[in-house]
Structures are given as structure tokens and as C-alpha cells.
Amino acid sequence: MKRFVNCRFSPESGRCRRMTVAVLVGLLPAFAAASWPDDVQVHGFATQGYVNTSDNKFFGDTEDGSFEFTELGINLSYRATPSLLFSGQLLSRRAGEMYDGSPTVDFALVDWGLAGDEHHSYGIMLGRLKNPLGLYNDTRDVAFTRPSIFLPQEIYFDTVRNLVLSADGVQVYANAFTDAGTWSFKAGAGRNTIDKNVEINYLGFDFGGDIEPAGLAFVARTEFETNDSRWRAALSAAHAKLEFDAAPTDPIGSGEVEFLYWIASLQYSAEHWSITAEYMEEPIEFRDFGPLIDNRDSTVQGYYLQGSYLLRSDLELVARYGEGFASKHDRNGSQQSAATFGVAPPHVFYQKDFMIGLRWDVTPNFMLRAEQQWNEGTWTLSRRENPLPYLHEKDWTMFSLLASYRF
């Protein structure tokens, strides 16, 4: 582990990235082959992707083809008593310019089951906890649990992934088991994880100042699933504030960003096919930054419809259509473009995409995927990889491949 801590990243050589990936890849077989006590569970995964775009960048220099998408994880859980569980995961994630592969604590928690019987269960969790948002946020790091290579970006933003993914704090949960199905509820409070991607996404540029959480963030999800697992419905929401401490050279003042991010989810699953729809809105307010930023208040909107069909037991066809808008009241982006004096073209503020793909479970532990996506607009792309004013290609395509192993 000292190799991680002492590693100094060189942008020219990429040595730190390669070292991190190599060490974690070396650890995975050792963990998989080890013999563990019955009350200890150890699992892991290794995922490698390839992305090629006709224009613009998505996880690296993808116009020339990029392998700069890698996910490596090792997780461990210890059942100390029937009601007390300790669990954690170490993750290395490389994704173009946004994430460099440095290992992070993905989650680390204590789960205390307070009560439970055949009718209900209650508990509390402490630590770094996954935020229960939508159908996929709290399992998004494991490729086998994602419905596609990349989650629908109109709702599950990779540009602010760490902000949305988890928080350091507390969550309470309750489950009710009825004749119709299971009702589940989670609610929590904590401090979000902030990185440079968050500042660039919300403020537009990498300024000299720093952005941090302003107090506690709050998250909750109510979910219902029928006993036959055919129907699943959920309503989830998160509220947070971010404060920016401007540097003396910054052209904006110190200010605050406040948002309410909520998702409505519905899924139907039959024996050989399923259909999923999710809808999201995120009202955002900017305060005290000055006219360059404060006039960007808006209600972000995103939604998608996705279907999958089992061609055979190990081969799945998936298709999805999604739309997203920086402001649901300016769906063609013209007003927001005018506010930038044309520096940002209208298509920077919306995106519409259609994706079709195949998933092949070669074995229960090894999966391959291939997908083709057609896009209009560039709203979900990282400004870190596609800085203005160079982001101009409105219509673009993306081809992606992925291989993933788990144990």
C-alpha cells in the first residue's frame, strides 16, 4: 500500500496510473485464491473498456480510440454478529482526464441491524455510504450490475460521479414485507466527496479557488418491489449545498451552489425481457458569484427509456433512448448560449442519444459488452476533456467495448 501513498504522478509518463493499476491487478488473484472464514466475504472485480468516438472526447482521446477506462475493486465484509456487519471497498478508477486511477475508499461502513422478523427490519449504517439514488447509483461501480457499459448520462452524471456516489455520515433504513411485496426506505445525512470535476461541471472552469460541501447533504429513497420481482418502483432525492472560496485572481466571487436532485424510477421485468424508465429533475441556484454565474439558475431535466431482451440465456440485447437538458425551460439551449455571448453553442446545453448493445456472459464471472451510440448535443460530456470554446461537434457517435471479471 505504501506504493500508492508515495506515488508521484507524472502527466508526461503516466507512471503513477500504471503503477496503481498494476498493483491492484496483482492483488486480485491473491484475494480470489485465499481461504477465508465463513463470516468473512471477499469479492473483487476488474473491468477494462475501449471507447471510440467520431468527434469530441469521452474518457480519453477517444477520436483515436482510447483504453483509458479501467475499474478495479476489492471489497471485504465481516459478519461480527447476526446484527453487526463491517464492510468496505477499495477502488481504482481511471476515466480519461477525470479520474487518474488513484485508489480511493469507495465505501466503508458499519451496518447495525436493530430489529427484524418476517414482517419488518430496521437498521442504521455509519461510515462512507453509497447514496441510494435511482435504481443504479449505489451499485454503479460493478459492471455486472449496470444495464450498459455506461449508465444513462442524462441522470447518472459521470462528470460529478464522486459527488453523487457517496457521503460520509449516517443512514437509517427500514423494510416492510407484505403480501403484495417489499417496501424499503433509506434516509441519510453526511458530507459529500468533492473533486475538481465538480467545480468544472457547476462553475464551468477550473478556477483558482476551492469548492467544498456547505454543511450536510441529505438523501432518501422509497422503493417498492413485488414479491415476484416483476415490478420495481422508486422515488429518491438528494439535497446539498456547495461553497466556493474564490482566489484573488478569480473573475468570480465566493459563492454558493444549492441543488435538489430527485429521480422517479419504474421497472418491469418478465422472464426474457425488461423495460426501465427513469425521470430526473435538479433545480440549481447560484448565489453571490457575480453576474457571470448567478444568472445560470435553472432546472436540469433528464429521462430515458430502456429495454432489454434475452436472445438466449447468456446473450442479452439492450436498447435505450435518452434526453437531457441543462434547463427544461430552454430545451434547445439558445437562451443559455446567448448568456455566454455565443462562446458556448446551443448544443452544449442539451443531449439526445440512442444506444443499442449486446451483453455476453461468457461465464458467470466473465462478461463482454459491445455498444453503439448516436448523439445529438454534448451536454453530458466532461468540460475537463472538452473545454470551451472547442466543444463544437453537435452530432457524434460512440462505439464502446468492455470486458469485466468478478470473483
Secondary structure, DSSP 8 states (H G I E B T S, - for coil): -HHHHH----TTT-HHHHHHHHHHHHHHHHHHHS---TTEEEEEEEEEEEEEESSS-SSSSGGG-EEEEEEEEEEEEEEEETTEEEEEEEEEEEETTTEEEEEEEEEEEEEEEEEE-SSEEEEEEEEEEE---TTTGGGTTSGGGSSSSS--TTTS-GGGHHHHHEEEEEEEEEEEE-SSEEEEEEEEEEEE---HHHHHHHHSS--SSEEEE-S-EEEEEEEEEETTS-EEEEEEEEEEEEEEE--TT-SS--EEEEEEEEEEEEEEE-SSEEEEEEEEEEEEEEESS-HHHHTT-EEEEEEEEEEEEEEETTEEEEEEEEEEES-TT-TTSHHHHHHTTTSS-GGGGEEEEEEEEEEEEEETTEEEEEEEEEEEE-TTS-TTTS-TTS----EEEEEEEEEEEE-
